[in-house]
Amino acid sequence: MQDRSKIIFGNVISDGDYRKAVKSKAKYARKFGDDAQAPHPAIVVENPHIGPALGVRDIRIQDGQGDAPFDTEKGVIVGNIRMGFGHYRISMAMASAAHALGYQPYWMDLNSYSDTTCTKVIGAQNDLYSLGSRISQKSKLFNKLVWEPMNYEGFRKLSYNSSDQKNAELMAPVFQNVPKDIPVIGTHVWPAQAAIHAGMKYVVNAIPDNWPMALHLAEGSVHTIQTHFAYQGYRVLNGMRGDEVLKPMPEDSLVYTGHYIDDELVRNIESDCAERMARKEQGKPMRFLLTIGGAGAQKEIFAAIIRYLLPMIESGKAALYVNVGDYRNVWDELVREIPGLSGVSTEHFEDWAETQKFAAEAVAGDVTGVHAFYHGNIFQAVYATNLLMRSCDVLVTKPSELAFYPVPKLFIRRIGGHEQWGAVHSAEIGDGTLECRDIPHTLQMIELFMNDNVTLRDMCDNIVRNKSMGIYDGAYKVVELAMGLKNK
């Protein structure tokens, strides 16, 4: 196995940073073991949740009889982890595009194999990240001194990638019995790194966000990015070792693709934007979609938005979708805290067929009141937002992976400094607002959407124009790139 922690794109890692990387792997190996010599049988099973919609099948690391053999001709693996909803959502976009292009998407969640060292290492790091995220929302001092700098500059350092690469060696065994000639699209860097360490032949590393960080590097793969800003930063490894001028990434290691978006959203951009403008012109309730993840992070902002909108909801001027993902407690807390909310709300809980039916009928139908969505299954929890996006007028979200979606967006305060660049990019291409960093500015933007005749129309026009330029075609291009690697 090549030691990818010593030299990264021709840039030598210092002895001290390399020793730290080695110690990091050793720490996890002591805690969780090293199962490189253990058998890791791999089977393919149907995914009952998004399989029917996206053609997805799951790769399980377990004994047993699979539902189908691996398709080494048309198969493409979407390698992911659950770390928040973002990477799952990007994975769904890749699966949707692969399915639309006639390929067989395989879902490989490295954070779902509970008996493996791989999942234990990922789970431990995920727990730390989630804890830091929650603390950052409660402590301005922690956010300023620890969380923002870590997300903005800590993960940017080349030395951080060195440690990640070493830890990923413990994740590689899950690919042991997966056919090596099936292309892999990693929607988080760890599956991409693990696939490279495991000897998978064709690996694409789909980088999220719009702030170049060494965290996202998986040398040996082809890296894809969604913006030209990110392309420039990654190509020269900008700022990844202070002011030092580093050796750049080779030109064949980095490809601009555009935004990673689901096929069904891209296909319907023109008609969905036309429906939005028709509702606006006819004075129908303006529909806001609040998507709440991260164990309810930023709940106080969403509560303020709901309180502000309630009178307009009751008078028929606004309507509201609230997707709390798989956090039922968040909805229960909102109902307790906001008088009158339950009286105008319809709960769509745990009935996936009913959620799909509501979302489909809402695209061209009428919607009033508040509609709350909760699903305990992670696939349904994430994908519900994608279904509801088509019929909403404005998506209210932090500027994370949703910053790239082709729907008018109102950006609330970020979680982590790197996210701010998603809002900047969206505002520049005209499909989202500036980042509203406090509640008063958030409510001001809602008022603009509601009462002026420019904001919504401008975003809809820009979304249609962006589509014509291929800005939202990234998922298709990533899949085509991954499959094309086999034919070189």
C-alpha positions, 0 to 999 in steps of 0.5 A: 500500500502506498503511503499517501500521508508522506507526500501529497501531490508532490508536497512533502509532509514534515516529519512531525506532522507525519508522526502525528498522522501515524499516531492518529491511526495507532490510537484508533487501531488500539481503540477499535482494532485493525480488521484488515485480515478479517473477511469482509463479504460483500453482497447487494440488496434492494434499498426499499426506501429510495430504490424504487425512485432512484434505482438504488441498491445497497452494498452490505458487508455481511454474509448471506445471499444478495438480491442480485450479483454485482453489475460490473458493466453498468454498476457505479458505487456511490460511496458515502457516510452519514455525517449530517444530511449533506453528504447523503443528499449529494449521494442521492444526486449522484444516484439519481443522475446515474439512474437517469443515464441508464447505470446501476447505482450502488449505495455504499455507506461506510458509516453503516457497517457496525461490526467493522473498524471502518464504521467505528472510526468514522462514528467516533469522528462524526460524534466529535463533529456533531458535538462541536457543531451543537456547542458552537450554536450555544456558545458564541465564544466557542464558535469564535475561538474554536469552531469557526477557525477549525472549519475555516483554517484547521481543515484547510491544512495539508497536515490535516489531510495527512492524518486523514489519509492514515486513518483511512487505511483502517477504512479500506478493508470494507472494499475487500470483496467489492469488484475492483473494476466498478467505478466509485464516486465518493461524496465524502473524502473518506470513502474516496480515500478508502477506495484508493487504499483498497485498490479500487481502479476508478475513483472520483472524489466529488468535493462539496462546498465552495471553500478549498480545504485539504480535508477533501483531498484523496490523491489517486482519485479524480477530484470534481468541484462545483465552482470555478472559484473552488477549481482555482483554490484546489488547483494550487492548493491555496493556503493549505500550508500558510503562505507557502507556494505549493506544487499544484494538483496535476491537471488530470486530477481536478475537473470542474463539473457544476452543481451536484443536482438530482435528475428530477430537479434539473429536468423540471426547472423550467416548469417549476419556476413557471409555477412559482411565478404563476402563484406569485402573480395570482396572489396565492400563498407563498410557500417557504420550506424550512429544512432542519437537520443537525439535531435541531441546530439553529432552531431558534432562527426557525422558531422566529421565522415561524412566529413571523409567518404565522399571521400570514399563514392564518390569513392565506398569504403564506404557507409553510413546509417544515422538514425536521428530518429524523429529529421528531423532538425538534418539531415537538419543541417548536409546537410547545414553544410557539402558540397557535402552531399546532392549530394550523399544522398538518403532520406528515409523519412516518408515512412515506407514501403519503409524503410522496403523494403530497409532494407530487400533488403540491407541484401544481396544486394548492397548499395552505397552512403548515405541513410538518414532515418527520421520517425516522428512516434517514433516506426518507428524512433527507429525500423529503426535502428534495421532493418538497423543493419542487413545489416550494417557492423559497427554500430557507437553509444554511448555506451548506450543500443546499446552497447549490440547488436550483430553487430560490433560497434564503440563507440563514446563519452558517454553521462553520466558516467554510459554509459562507462561500456557498452563499457567496457563490449562490448570490453571485449566480443569482439563485439565492440571497446573501447570508442573513447572519441574524434574525432581523435580516432573515425576517427582512428578506422574508418580507422582500420575498413576500411583498416585492415583485423583483426578488423571486422573479429574478431568482427564477429567471436566473435559475432557468438561465443557469440551467441553459449554461449547464451549471446544474449538470454536475451530477451527470458529469461526475457519473459520466466521468466515473464511467469514462475512466473505465474506457481510457 
